[in-house]
């Protein structure tokens, strides 16, 4: 799952979350495969970001590495270190972060190819 | 001075409660009447366009498990019930005050609401929507202190920072009570139902809640986990608060697949971004 500014979204990508407008009205359901026309329509409705399945766009941005996320998370636990329950939670979150990042690394292989291939229109999304 | 007296002293000093839109007062009166219908409530909320947009947005968020499915207020009222709608309307109104001055706290509250929803559904608790709503409002006392007792608030922040102490300890030193006590008073003042008041009041101390201990425990744990995942922040710098052993076992947390739950939470939390009001 990845949040992407709408100008980087391309046809064939698939919504991981429904799109809701400013008035709170649902516009598109989760699982919808985006078409050029649909993207245009969403742009005209002032939707600025979409949540997509997989990790289809390489933004090279500030995405934190799992190691960095874990380091920051561990620091937040400093005051409760040594408490058995809190230690269990910290370990579970650490495993969760690693598992999610592994999955993201596996998943985008096909998705990324799809997004980068010129004119990915018409191809069925992942 | 006992807690009650402290609260009395504080409430005397509060010049004005955060002002709520007239719709909220009408709504409070309306849901107490025995023959009110979902349609009446829907109509009332819809009369305030800004408010109804916010309510729809919140109702369509993942913590109510209805993502993107609700397109009208009356539909929302039928699906979620009066208590939840009242809580949602209140939080939409109150957090507007918060949005300007306390963005981190709003995000923290959203995070706690999402996590409460995930935990309650995972454990199969009844009325996860109400539990999420209680989580959304759990730090409401902080908003009141910030808005209505701003000098005290500044002192609390200073003590917490300079002496590296927990925000709550600093509150107790300055006010004699903490934001949970103040939130309890405020939520009674607003006529919220017990299902919301109890978790708000006991979110630090769920073991002593008189009834509804499971709900207080969920909000207590979700509050801590929101800090753990680093969602939002607050004036308190974001250290993870300790979870009580009793609440942890009460919910049967030692017996569940914790890593799987944390993964689910991690995914659900991506949604916080969508619901910044």
Boltz contact constraints between the chains, C-beta under 6 A:
constraints:
  - contact:
      token1: [A, 1]
      token2: [B, 270]
      max_distance: 6.0
  - contact:
      token1: [A, 18]
      token2: [B, 67]
      max_distance: 6.0
  - contact:
      token1: [A, 18]
      token2: [B, 68]
      max_distance: 6.0
  - contact:
      token1: [A, 20]
      token2: [B, 60]
      max_distance: 6.0
  - contact:
      token1: [A, 23]
      token2: [B, 53]
      max_distance: 6.0
  - contact:
      token1: [A, 24]
      token2: [B, 53]
      max_distance: 6.0
  - contact:
      token1: [A, 24]
      token2: [B, 56]
      max_distance: 6.0
  - contact:
      token1: [A, 24]
      token2: [B, 57]
      max_distance: 6.0
  - contact:
      token1: [A, 25]
      token2: [B, 71]
      max_distance: 6.0
  - contact:
      token1: [A, 26]
      token2: [B, 68]
      max_distance: 6.0
  - contact:
      token1: [A, 29]
      token2: [B, 68]
      max_distance: 6.0
  - contact:
      token1: [A, 76]
      token2: [B, 238]
      max_distance: 6.0
  - contact:
      token1: [A, 76]
      token2: [B, 240]
      max_distance: 6.0
  - contact:
      token1: [A, 77]
      token2: [B, 240]
      max_distance: 6.0
  - contact:
      token1: [A, 79]
      token2: [B, 239]
      max_distance: 6.0
  - contact:
      token1: [A, 80]
      token2: [B, 240]
      max_distance: 6.0
  - contact:
      token1: [A, 80]
      token2: [B, 242]
      max_distance: 6.0
  - contact:
      token1: [A, 83]
      token2: [B, 242]
      max_distance: 6.0
  - contact:
      token1: [A, 85]
      token2: [B, 243]
      max_distance: 6.0
  - contact:
      token1: [A, 85]
      token2: [B, 248]
      max_distance: 6.0
  - contact:
      token1: [A, 92]
      token2: [B, 258]
      max_distance: 6.0
  - contact:
      token1: [A, 92]
      token2: [B, 259]
      max_distance: 6.0
  - contact:
      token1: [A, 92]
      token2: [B, 262]
      max_distance: 6.0
  - contact:
      token1: [A, 93]
      token2: [B, 262]
      max_distance: 6.0
  - contact:
      token1: [A, 95]
      token2: [B, 259]
      max_distance: 6.0
  - contact:
      token1: [A, 96]
      token2: [B, 259]
      max_distance: 6.0
  - contact:
      token1: [A, 96]
      token2: [B, 262]
      max_distance: 6.0
  - contact:
      token1: [A, 96]
      token2: [B, 263]
      max_distance: 6.0
  - contact:
      token1: [A, 96]
      token2: [B, 266]
      max_distance: 6.0
  - contact:
      token1: [A, 99]
      token2: [B, 263]
      max_distance: 6.0
  - contact:
      token1: [A, 100]
      token2: [B, 266]
      max_distance: 6.0
